[in-house]
Amino acid sequence: MGNLIKMDLYRMFKSLGYYILQCVQILVILFLTIMMSSVIQPPEEYKMPIYETFGTGSLIVVCVTVAVYSCILSLSDFNSGYIKNYGGQVTSKIMIIVSKTVSIGVAVITLMIPAVIETMVLKYLIYGYLGIDSVGQFVKYIAMEIFLLIGLGLICMFISMLIKKSIIAITICVILGMGMFENIFEESINEIMSEYIADFWLSKYTIIGNINFLGEPELSGGYLLAFVVGALAIICGFLLSTLVFNKRDVV
C-alpha cells in the first residue's frame, strides 16, 4: 500500500498537467481579484473579512481546479496501461482507490494553500489589510474547506470512473464545481421542500453550498453541518468509486 501511494504521488508531482493547473489557477485568481477590487469598493470604515474576499472569487477557482484535476488523475491512469501494470499485484482493488484518495487529498492541499496565500497577499496589496480577526478561526475555516474540497474531489473521481469519457466527465465536474447545478435547480427544490421544512435552503446541504458559504454564518449551516456533508461526500465518493472500479477488469 505504501509503495502504491508513493508511486501515485510521484506521478502526480512529475505530471506536467498538475503544474499547468497550478499556473492557470494562480493567473485566474490574480485576474478575478484585480477585477473584483475595481467593482467592489467597501466603505473605508468596513474591514472586509478574508473569508468574504476568498469566498467570492478564489474559492470558485479552486473548486473548478480540484474538479478538473480529480478527473485527470482518475482518467489518465484508468484509461492507460498504468493500472494494468500493477493492478494484478495488489491483493484488493480497494487499495488502488485508497491510493487515489490520498493523491486527491494531497492535490487539494497543494492547490488550496497557494490560493490562500495568493489571496492574502493580493488583498493586503489592494486594501492594505488582511481582515483576519482570529488566526485560530481562520485556520479552522481553511481546514474545513480542504475537508469539503476532498469530498468534491472524490465525487468527481466517481463521476469520471462511471462515465469513462474524458471530455464529458470533465465538463460535468466543472459544472458541478461552479455550482451551476444548484443555480438551476435550487429555487424549485427550495420551494418544494419548504412545504415540509421551514426556511429550507438547498445550499446548506450540498458540498458546493457548504464550500461557498462556510465563512458566512448567516448563510451556512455551521461547521458541524459542513463536517457531516463533507464526510458523507467523502464516504459516498469512495464507496461508489470502489463499487464501479470493482466491476472493471484492470488485470
CYANA upper distance limits for C-alpha pairs under 8 A (distance plus 0.5 A):
  1 MET  CA      5 ILE  CA      6.79
  1 MET  CA     95 MET  CA      7.02
  1 MET  CA     99 SER  CA      8.00
  2 GLY  CA      6 LYS  CA      6.70
  3 ASN  CA      7 MET  CA      6.54
  4 LEU  CA      8 ASP  CA      6.79
  4 LEU  CA     96 ILE  CA      8.03
  4 LEU  CA     99 SER  CA      6.96
  5 ILE  CA      9 LEU  CA      6.63
  5 ILE  CA     99 SER  CA      5.40
  5 ILE  CA    100 LYS  CA      8.19
  5 ILE  CA    102 VAL  CA      7.68
  5 ILE  CA    103 SER  CA      7.89
  6 LYS  CA     10 TYR  CA      6.46
  7 MET  CA     11 ARG  CA      6.68
  8 ASP  CA     12 MET  CA      6.64
  8 ASP  CA     99 SER  CA      7.44
  8 ASP  CA    100 LYS  CA      7.73
  8 ASP  CA    103 SER  CA      7.13
  9 LEU  CA     13 PHE  CA      6.74
  9 LEU  CA    103 SER  CA      6.44
 10 TYR  CA     14 LYS  CA      6.60
 11 ARG  CA     15 SER  CA      6.45
 12 MET  CA     18 TYR  CA      7.27
 12 MET  CA     73 LEU  CA      8.33
 12 MET  CA    103 SER  CA      8.08
 13 PHE  CA     18 TYR  CA      7.48
 15 SER  CA     19 TYR  CA      7.68
 16 LEU  CA     20 ILE  CA      6.73
 17 GLY  CA     21 LEU  CA      6.64
 18 TYR  CA     22 GLN  CA      6.85
 18 TYR  CA     69 TYR  CA      7.82
 19 TYR  CA     23 CYS  CA      6.69
 20 ILE  CA     24 VAL  CA      6.63
 21 LEU  CA     25 GLN  CA      6.45
 21 LEU  CA     65 THR  CA      7.26
 21 LEU  CA     69 TYR  CA      8.21
 22 GLN  CA     26 ILE  CA      6.73
 22 GLN  CA    111 LEU  CA      7.26
 23 CYS  CA     27 LEU  CA      6.72
 24 VAL  CA     28 VAL  CA      6.55
 25 GLN  CA     29 ILE  CA      6.58
 25 GLN  CA     61 VAL  CA      7.02
 25 GLN  CA     62 VAL  CA      7.59
 25 GLN  CA     65 THR  CA      7.41
 25 GLN  CA    115 ALA  CA      8.22
 26 ILE  CA     30 LEU  CA      6.66
 26 ILE  CA    114 PRO  CA      8.48
 26 ILE  CA    115 ALA  CA      7.36
 26 ILE  CA    118 GLU  CA      8.03
 27 LEU  CA     31 PHE  CA      6.66
 28 VAL  CA     32 LEU  CA      6.54
 28 VAL  CA     61 VAL  CA      7.81
 29 ILE  CA     33 THR  CA      6.40
 29 ILE  CA     57 GLY  CA      7.54
 29 ILE  CA     58 SER  CA      5.93
 29 ILE  CA     61 VAL  CA      7.37
 29 ILE  CA    115 ALA  CA      8.05
 29 ILE  CA    118 GLU  CA      8.47
 29 ILE  CA    119 THR  CA      8.04
 30 LEU  CA     34 ILE  CA      6.73
 30 LEU  CA    118 GLU  CA      8.40
 30 LEU  CA    122 LEU  CA      8.17
 31 PHE  CA     35 MET  CA      6.60
 32 LEU  CA     36 MET  CA      6.40
 32 LEU  CA     57 GLY  CA      6.88
 32 LEU  CA     58 SER  CA      8.15
 33 THR  CA     37 SER  CA      6.56
 33 THR  CA     57 GLY  CA      7.40
 33 THR  CA     58 SER  CA      8.15
 33 THR  CA    119 THR  CA      8.16
 33 THR  CA    122 LEU  CA      7.88
 34 ILE  CA     38 SER  CA      7.08
 35 MET  CA     39 VAL  CA      7.18
 36 MET  CA     40 ILE  CA      6.20
 37 SER  CA     41 GLN  CA      7.12
 37 SER  CA    126 ILE  CA      7.96
 42 PRO  CA     46 TYR  CA      6.83
 42 PRO  CA     47 LYS  CA      8.35
 42 PRO  CA     48 MET  CA      7.76
 47 LYS  CA    129 TYR  CA      8.41
 47 LYS  CA    131 GLY  CA      6.51
 48 MET  CA     52 GLU  CA      7.15
 48 MET  CA     53 THR  CA      7.59
 48 MET  CA    131 GLY  CA      6.33
 49 PRO  CA     53 THR  CA      7.17
 49 PRO  CA    130 LEU  CA      7.87
 49 PRO  CA    131 GLY  CA      4.88
 49 PRO  CA    132 ILE  CA      6.74
 49 PRO  CA    133 ASP  CA      8.36
 50 ILE  CA     54 PHE  CA      6.47
 50 ILE  CA    120 MET  CA      7.98
 50 ILE  CA    130 LEU  CA      6.64
 50 ILE  CA    131 GLY  CA      5.54
 50 ILE  CA    132 ILE  CA      6.48
 51 TYR  CA     55 GLY  CA      6.21
 51 TYR  CA    215 GLY  CA      5.78
 51 TYR  CA    216 GLU  CA      8.22
 52 GLU  CA     56 THR  CA      6.54
 52 GLU  CA    215 GLY  CA      7.48
 52 GLU  CA    216 GLU  CA      8.19
 53 THR  CA     57 GLY  CA      7.62
 53 THR  CA     58 SER  CA      8.35
 53 THR  CA    119 THR  CA      8.20
 53 THR  CA    123 LYS  CA      8.17
 54 PHE  CA     58 SER  CA      5.69
 54 PHE  CA     59 LEU  CA      6.41
 54 PHE  CA    116 VAL  CA      7.85
 54 PHE  CA    119 THR  CA      6.97
 55 GLY  CA     59 LEU  CA      5.59
 55 GLY  CA     60 ILE  CA      7.75
 55 GLY  CA    212 ASN  CA      6.45
 55 GLY  CA    213 PHE  CA      7.87
 55 GLY  CA    215 GLY  CA      8.00
 56 THR  CA     60 ILE  CA      7.92
 56 THR  CA    212 ASN  CA      8.44
 57 GLY  CA     61 VAL  CA      7.20
 58 SER  CA     62 VAL  CA      6.83
 58 SER  CA    115 ALA  CA      7.33
 58 SER  CA    116 VAL  CA      8.47
 58 SER  CA    119 THR  CA      7.60
 59 LEU  CA     63 CYS  CA      6.65
 59 LEU  CA    211 ILE  CA      8.40
 59 LEU  CA    212 ASN  CA      7.59
 60 ILE  CA     64 VAL  CA      6.83
 60 ILE  CA    177 GLY  CA      7.76
 60 ILE  CA    178 MET  CA      6.74
 60 ILE  CA    212 ASN  CA      8.06
 61 VAL  CA     65 THR  CA      6.64
 62 VAL  CA     66 VAL  CA      6.50
 62 VAL  CA    111 LEU  CA      7.53
 62 VAL  CA    112 MET  CA      7.13
 62 VAL  CA    115 ALA  CA      7.86
 63 CYS  CA     67 ALA  CA      6.63
 63 CYS  CA    149 LEU  CA      7.44
 63 CYS  CA    152 LEU  CA      8.40
 63 CYS  CA    177 GLY  CA      5.61
 63 CYS  CA    178 MET  CA      7.50
 64 VAL  CA     68 VAL  CA      6.61
 64 VAL  CA    173 CYS  CA      8.24
 64 VAL  CA    174 VAL  CA      5.97
 64 VAL  CA    177 GLY  CA      5.38
 64 VAL  CA    178 MET  CA      6.78
 65 THR  CA     69 TYR  CA      6.53
 65 THR  CA    111 LEU  CA      8.47
 66 VAL  CA     70 SER  CA      6.45
 66 VAL  CA    107 ALA  CA      8.19
 66 VAL  CA    108 VAL  CA      6.86
 66 VAL  CA    111 LEU  CA      8.10
 66 VAL  CA    149 LEU  CA      7.78
 66 VAL  CA    152 LEU  CA      8.22
 66 VAL  CA    153 GLY  CA      6.57
 67 ALA  CA     71 CYS  CA      6.94
 67 ALA  CA    152 LEU  CA      7.48
 67 ALA  CA    153 GLY  CA      6.25
 67 ALA  CA    156 CYS  CA      6.42
 67 ALA  CA    170 ILE  CA      8.01
 67 ALA  CA    173 CYS  CA      6.01
 67 ALA  CA    174 VAL  CA      6.58
 67 ALA  CA    176 LEU  CA      8.49
 67 ALA  CA    177 GLY  CA      6.59
 68 VAL  CA     72 ILE  CA      6.79
 68 VAL  CA    170 ILE  CA      6.34
 68 VAL  CA    173 CYS  CA      7.25
 68 VAL  CA    174 VAL  CA      7.01
 69 TYR  CA     73 LEU  CA      6.38
 70 SER  CA     74 SER  CA      6.69
 70 SER  CA    104 ILE  CA      6.95
 70 SER  CA    153 GLY  CA      5.94
 70 SER  CA    154 LEU  CA      7.85
 70 SER  CA    156 CYS  CA      6.55
 70 SER  CA    157 MET  CA      6.15
 71 CYS  CA     75 LEU  CA      6.41
 71 CYS  CA    156 CYS  CA      6.65
 71 CYS  CA    157 MET  CA      6.24
 71 CYS  CA    160 SER  CA      6.11
 71 CYS  CA    166 SER  CA      8.00
 71 CYS  CA    169 ALA  CA      7.45
 71 CYS  CA    170 ILE  CA      6.55
 71 CYS  CA    173 CYS  CA      8.21
 72 ILE  CA     76 SER  CA      6.08
 72 ILE  CA    166 SER  CA      8.29
 72 ILE  CA    170 ILE  CA      8.49
 73 LEU  CA     77 ASP  CA      7.17
 73 LEU  CA    100 LYS  CA      8.36
 73 LEU  CA    104 ILE  CA      8.47
 74 SER  CA     78 PHE  CA      6.52
 74 SER  CA    100 LYS  CA      8.05
 74 SER  CA    157 MET  CA      6.49
 74 SER  CA    160 SER  CA      7.18
 74 SER  CA    161 MET  CA      7.52
 75 LEU  CA     79 ASN  CA      5.99
 75 LEU  CA    160 SER  CA      7.05
 75 LEU  CA    161 MET  CA      7.66
 75 LEU  CA    164 LYS  CA      7.38
 75 LEU  CA    166 SER  CA      7.18
 76 SER  CA     80 SER  CA      6.76
 77 ASP  CA     81 GLY  CA      7.82
 77 ASP  CA     82 TYR  CA      6.22
 77 ASP  CA     83 ILE  CA      6.52
 78 PHE  CA     82 TYR  CA      7.89
 78 PHE  CA     83 ILE  CA      6.47
 78 PHE  CA    161 MET  CA      8.41
 79 ASN  CA    164 LYS  CA      8.26
 80 SER  CA     84 LYS  CA      8.41
 81 GLY  CA     85 ASN  CA      6.84
 82 TYR  CA     86 TYR  CA      7.63
 83 ILE  CA     87 GLY  CA      5.79
 83 ILE  CA    250 VAL  CA      6.76
 83 ILE  CA    251 VAL  CA      8.37
 84 LYS  CA     88 GLY  CA      7.43
 84 LYS  CA    250 VAL  CA      5.69
 84 LYS  CA    251 VAL  CA      5.59
 85 ASN  CA    251 VAL  CA      8.26
 86 TYR  CA     90 VAL  CA      7.35
 87 GLY  CA     93 LYS  CA      7.81
 87 GLY  CA     96 ILE  CA      8.40
 87 GLY  CA    250 VAL  CA      6.17
 87 GLY  CA    251 VAL  CA      5.98
 88 GLY  CA    250 VAL  CA      7.93
 88 GLY  CA    251 VAL  CA      5.68
 90 VAL  CA     95 MET  CA      7.66
 91 THR  CA     95 MET  CA      8.37
 92 SER  CA     96 ILE  CA      8.35
 93 LYS  CA     97 ILE  CA      7.53
 93 LYS  CA    242 THR  CA      8.20
 93 LYS  CA    245 PHE  CA      8.04
 93 LYS  CA    246 ASN  CA      7.08
 94 ILE  CA     98 VAL  CA      6.70
 94 ILE  CA    242 THR  CA      6.56
 94 ILE  CA    246 ASN  CA      8.41
 95 MET  CA     99 SER  CA      6.68
 96 ILE  CA    100 LYS  CA      6.79
 97 ILE  CA    101 THR  CA      6.53
 97 ILE  CA    238 PHE  CA      7.78
 97 ILE  CA    241 SER  CA      7.75
 97 ILE  CA    242 THR  CA      6.83
 98 VAL  CA    102 VAL  CA      6.80
 99 SER  CA    103 SER  CA      6.78
100 LYS  CA    104 ILE  CA      6.65
101 THR  CA    105 GLY  CA      6.69
101 THR  CA    154 LEU  CA      7.43
101 THR  CA    238 PHE  CA      8.02
102 VAL  CA    106 VAL  CA      6.73
103 SER  CA    107 ALA  CA      6.55
104 ILE  CA    108 VAL  CA      6.57
104 ILE  CA    150 ILE  CA      7.20
104 ILE  CA    153 GLY  CA      6.94
104 ILE  CA    154 LEU  CA      7.96
105 GLY  CA    109 ILE  CA      6.90
105 GLY  CA    150 ILE  CA      6.12
106 VAL  CA    110 THR  CA      6.66
107 ALA  CA    111 LEU  CA      6.49
108 VAL  CA    112 MET  CA      6.35
108 VAL  CA    146 ILE  CA      7.08
108 VAL  CA    149 LEU  CA      7.18
108 VAL  CA    150 ILE  CA      6.87
108 VAL  CA    153 GLY  CA      8.43
109 ILE  CA    113 ILE  CA      6.55
109 ILE  CA    146 ILE  CA      7.00
110 THR  CA    114 PRO  CA      7.36
111 LEU  CA    115 ALA  CA      7.06
112 MET  CA    116 VAL  CA      6.73
112 MET  CA    146 ILE  CA      7.61
113 ILE  CA    117 ILE  CA      6.72
114 PRO  CA    118 GLU  CA      6.47
115 ALA  CA    119 THR  CA      6.60
116 VAL  CA    120 MET  CA      6.68
117 ILE  CA    121 VAL  CA      6.69
118 GLU  CA    122 LEU  CA      6.58
119 THR  CA    123 LYS  CA      6.44
120 MET  CA    124 TYR  CA      6.67
120 MET  CA    130 LEU  CA      6.74
121 VAL  CA    125 LEU  CA      6.72
122 LEU  CA    126 ILE  CA      6.53
123 LYS  CA    127 TYR  CA      6.15
123 LYS  CA    128 GLY  CA      7.53
123 LYS  CA    129 TYR  CA      7.33
123 LYS  CA    130 LEU  CA      6.73
124 TYR  CA    128 GLY  CA      4.96
124 TYR  CA    129 TYR  CA      5.23
124 TYR  CA    130 LEU  CA      6.00
125 LEU  CA    129 TYR  CA      8.37
132 ILE  CA    138 PHE  CA      7.45
134 SER  CA    138 PHE  CA      6.71
135 VAL  CA    139 VAL  CA      6.67
136 GLY  CA    140 LYS  CA      6.70
137 GLN  CA    141 TYR  CA      6.64
138 PHE  CA    142 ILE  CA      6.78
139 VAL  CA    143 ALA  CA      6.56
140 LYS  CA    144 MET  CA      6.67
141 TYR  CA    145 GLU  CA      6.69
141 TYR  CA    214 LEU  CA      8.03
141 TYR  CA    215 GLY  CA      7.56
142 ILE  CA    146 ILE  CA      6.69
143 ALA  CA    147 PHE  CA      6.80
144 MET  CA    148 LEU  CA      6.71
144 MET  CA    223 TYR  CA      8.15
144 MET  CA    226 ALA  CA      8.23
144 MET  CA    227 PHE  CA      7.76
145 GLU  CA    149 LEU  CA      6.56
145 GLU  CA    211 ILE  CA      6.51
145 GLU  CA    214 LEU  CA      8.29
146 ILE  CA    150 ILE  CA      6.71
147 PHE  CA    151 GLY  CA      7.11
147 PHE  CA    227 PHE  CA      8.33
147 PHE  CA    230 GLY  CA      6.93
148 LEU  CA    152 LEU  CA      6.92
148 LEU  CA    207 ILE  CA      7.09
148 LEU  CA    210 ASN  CA      8.19
148 LEU  CA    211 ILE  CA      6.88
148 LEU  CA    226 ALA  CA      8.04
148 LEU  CA    227 PHE  CA      8.09
148 LEU  CA    229 VAL  CA      8.31
148 LEU  CA    230 GLY  CA      5.25
148 LEU  CA    231 ALA  CA      8.42
148 LEU  CA    233 ALA  CA      8.48
149 LEU  CA    153 GLY  CA      6.61
149 LEU  CA    211 ILE  CA      7.89
149 LEU  CA    230 GLY  CA      8.50
150 ILE  CA    154 LEU  CA      6.76
150 ILE  CA    230 GLY  CA      8.45
150 ILE  CA    234 ILE  CA      7.39
151 GLY  CA    155 ILE  CA      6.80
151 GLY  CA    207 ILE  CA      7.96
151 GLY  CA    230 GLY  CA      6.00
151 GLY  CA    231 ALA  CA      7.58
151 GLY  CA    232 LEU  CA      8.36
151 GLY  CA    233 ALA  CA      5.25
151 GLY  CA    234 ILE  CA      4.82
151 GLY  CA    237 GLY  CA      7.58
152 LEU  CA    156 CYS  CA      6.75
152 LEU  CA    177 GLY  CA      8.31
152 LEU  CA    207 ILE  CA      7.23
152 LEU  CA    208 ILE  CA      8.28
152 LEU  CA    233 ALA  CA      7.37
152 LEU  CA    234 ILE  CA      8.14
153 GLY  CA    157 MET  CA      6.69
154 LEU  CA    158 PHE  CA      6.78
154 LEU  CA    233 ALA  CA      7.90
154 LEU  CA    234 ILE  CA      6.58
154 LEU  CA    237 GLY  CA      5.27
154 LEU  CA    238 PHE  CA      6.75
154 LEU  CA    241 SER  CA      8.46
155 ILE  CA    159 ILE  CA      6.82
155 ILE  CA    233 ALA  CA      7.19
155 ILE  CA    234 ILE  CA      7.87
155 ILE  CA    236 CYS  CA      8.06
155 ILE  CA    237 GLY  CA      5.05
155 ILE  CA    238 PHE  CA      8.30
156 CYS  CA    160 SER  CA      6.60
156 CYS  CA    173 CYS  CA      6.35
156 CYS  CA    237 GLY  CA      8.34
157 MET  CA    161 MET  CA      6.70
157 MET  CA    237 GLY  CA      7.80
157 MET  CA    241 SER  CA      7.39
158 PHE  CA    162 LEU  CA      6.53
158 PHE  CA    237 GLY  CA      6.33
158 PHE  CA    238 PHE  CA      8.04
158 PHE  CA    240 LEU  CA      6.77
158 PHE  CA    241 SER  CA      5.11
158 PHE  CA    244 VAL  CA      8.26
159 ILE  CA    163 ILE  CA      6.60
159 ILE  CA    169 ALA  CA      6.89
159 ILE  CA    173 CYS  CA      8.10
160 SER  CA    164 LYS  CA      5.99
160 SER  CA    165 LYS  CA      7.73
160 SER  CA    166 SER  CA      7.78
160 SER  CA    169 ALA  CA      5.68
160 SER  CA    170 ILE  CA      8.02
161 MET  CA    241 SER  CA      7.27
161 MET  CA    244 VAL  CA      7.32
161 MET  CA    245 PHE  CA      7.63
162 LEU  CA    241 SER  CA      8.40
162 LEU  CA    244 VAL  CA      7.00
163 ILE  CA    168 ILE  CA      8.01
163 ILE  CA    169 ALA  CA      6.68
164 LYS  CA    169 ALA  CA      7.60
165 LYS  CA    169 ALA  CA      6.38
166 SER  CA    170 ILE  CA      6.47
167 ILE  CA    171 THR  CA      6.54
168 ILE  CA    172 ILE  CA      6.73
169 ALA  CA    173 CYS  CA      6.65
170 ILE  CA    174 VAL  CA      6.49
171 THR  CA    175 ILE  CA      6.73
172 ILE  CA    176 LEU  CA      6.65
173 CYS  CA    177 GLY  CA      6.47
174 VAL  CA    178 MET  CA      6.61
175 ILE  CA    179 GLY  CA      6.88
175 ILE  CA    180 MET  CA      6.01
175 ILE  CA    181 PHE  CA      7.34
176 LEU  CA    180 MET  CA      6.71
176 LEU  CA    181 PHE  CA      6.67
176 LEU  CA    208 ILE  CA      8.29
177 GLY  CA    208 ILE  CA      7.38
179 GLY  CA    183 ASN  CA      6.97
179 GLY  CA    208 ILE  CA      6.61
179 GLY  CA    209 GLY  CA      8.18
180 MET  CA    184 ILE  CA      6.71
181 PHE  CA    185 PHE  CA      6.76
181 PHE  CA    186 GLU  CA      8.39
182 GLU  CA    186 GLU  CA      5.45
182 GLU  CA    202 LEU  CA      8.31
182 GLU  CA    203 SER  CA      7.89
183 ASN  CA    187 GLU  CA      8.13
185 PHE  CA    189 ILE  CA      6.68
186 GLU  CA    190 ASN  CA      6.38
186 GLU  CA    201 TRP  CA      8.40
186 GLU  CA    202 LEU  CA      6.59
186 GLU  CA    203 SER  CA      8.21
187 GLU  CA    191 GLU  CA      6.69
188 SER  CA    192 ILE  CA      6.83
189 ILE  CA    193 MET  CA      6.48
189 ILE  CA    202 LEU  CA      7.60
190 ASN  CA    194 SER  CA      6.27
190 ASN  CA    200 PHE  CA      6.43
190 ASN  CA    201 TRP  CA      6.19
190 ASN  CA    202 LEU  CA      6.66
191 GLU  CA    195 GLU  CA      7.64
192 ILE  CA    196 TYR  CA      8.33
193 MET  CA    197 ILE  CA      6.40
193 MET  CA    200 PHE  CA      6.80
194 SER  CA    198 ALA  CA      5.80
194 SER  CA    199 ASP  CA      6.50
194 SER  CA    200 PHE  CA      5.72
201 TRP  CA    205 TYR  CA      8.24
202 LEU  CA    206 THR  CA      7.18
202 LEU  CA    209 GLY  CA      8.24
203 SER  CA    207 ILE  CA      8.40
203 SER  CA    208 ILE  CA      7.73
203 SER  CA    209 GLY  CA      4.59
203 SER  CA    210 ASN  CA      7.13
203 SER  CA    220 SER  CA      8.40
204 LYS  CA    209 GLY  CA      6.30
204 LYS  CA    210 ASN  CA      6.47
204 LYS  CA    219 LEU  CA      8.25
204 LYS  CA    220 SER  CA      6.25
204 LYS  CA    221 GLY  CA      5.98
204 LYS  CA    225 LEU  CA      8.40
205 TYR  CA    209 GLY  CA      7.50
205 TYR  CA    210 ASN  CA      7.66
205 TYR  CA    225 LEU  CA      8.25
205 TYR  CA    229 VAL  CA      7.05
206 THR  CA    210 ASN  CA      6.73
206 THR  CA    229 VAL  CA      7.24
207 ILE  CA    211 ILE  CA      6.74
207 ILE  CA    226 ALA  CA      8.42
207 ILE  CA    229 VAL  CA      6.73
207 ILE  CA    230 GLY  CA      6.94
207 ILE  CA    233 ALA  CA      7.67
208 ILE  CA    212 ASN  CA      6.60
209 GLY  CA    213 PHE  CA      6.55
209 GLY  CA    220 SER  CA      8.34
210 ASN  CA    214 LEU  CA      5.84
210 ASN  CA    220 SER  CA      6.93
210 ASN  CA    221 GLY  CA      8.18
210 ASN  CA    226 ALA  CA      6.29
210 ASN  CA    229 VAL  CA      8.37
213 PHE  CA    217 PRO  CA      8.23
213 PHE  CA    219 LEU  CA      6.60
213 PHE  CA    220 SER  CA      5.77
214 LEU  CA    219 LEU  CA      8.36
214 LEU  CA    220 SER  CA      5.95
214 LEU  CA    221 GLY  CA      8.29
214 LEU  CA    222 GLY  CA      7.36
214 LEU  CA    223 TYR  CA      7.80
214 LEU  CA    226 ALA  CA      7.99
215 GLY  CA    220 SER  CA      8.08
216 GLU  CA    220 SER  CA      6.50
217 PRO  CA    221 GLY  CA      7.72
217 PRO  CA    222 GLY  CA      6.97
221 GLY  CA    225 LEU  CA      6.19
221 GLY  CA    226 ALA  CA      7.39
222 GLY  CA    226 ALA  CA      6.75
223 TYR  CA    227 PHE  CA      6.50
224 LEU  CA    228 VAL  CA      6.85
225 LEU  CA    229 VAL  CA      6.64
226 ALA  CA    230 GLY  CA      6.50
227 PHE  CA    231 ALA  CA      6.44
228 VAL  CA    232 LEU  CA      6.61
229 VAL  CA    233 ALA  CA      6.68
230 GLY  CA    234 ILE  CA      6.68
231 ALA  CA    235 ILE  CA      6.58
232 LEU  CA    236 CYS  CA      6.34
233 ALA  CA    237 GLY  CA      6.25
234 ILE  CA    238 PHE  CA      6.47
235 ILE  CA    239 LEU  CA      6.53
236 CYS  CA    240 LEU  CA      6.31
237 GLY  CA    241 SER  CA      6.44
238 PHE  CA    242 THR  CA      6.62
239 LEU  CA    243 LEU  CA      6.61
240 LEU  CA    244 VAL  CA      6.68
241 SER  CA    245 PHE  CA      6.45
242 THR  CA    246 ASN  CA      6.44
243 LEU  CA    247 LYS  CA      7.28
244 VAL  CA    248 ARG  CA      7.52
